[in-house]
């Protein structure tokens, strides 16, 4: 039948995609080699 058969399913699919994107962003920020704050000069040296 597909995901588009009811508004509740569409809402849950969108919510799931947003949660996954947020988690992926957190993991990417945690494990990248150089933090953004250090490269932007925001940390005191």
Rosetta blueprint (number, residue, H / E / L):
1 X L
2 X L
3 X H
4 X H
5 X H
6 X L
7 X H
8 X H
9 X H
10 X H
11 X H
12 X H
13 X H
14 X H
15 X H
16 X H
17 X H
18 X H
19 X H
20 X H
21 X H
22 X H
23 X H
24 X H
25 X H
26 X H
27 X H
28 X H
29 X H
30 X H
31 X H
32 X L
33 X L
34 X L
35 X L
36 X H
37 X H
38 X H
39 X H
40 X H
41 X L
42 X L
43 X L
44 X L
45 X L
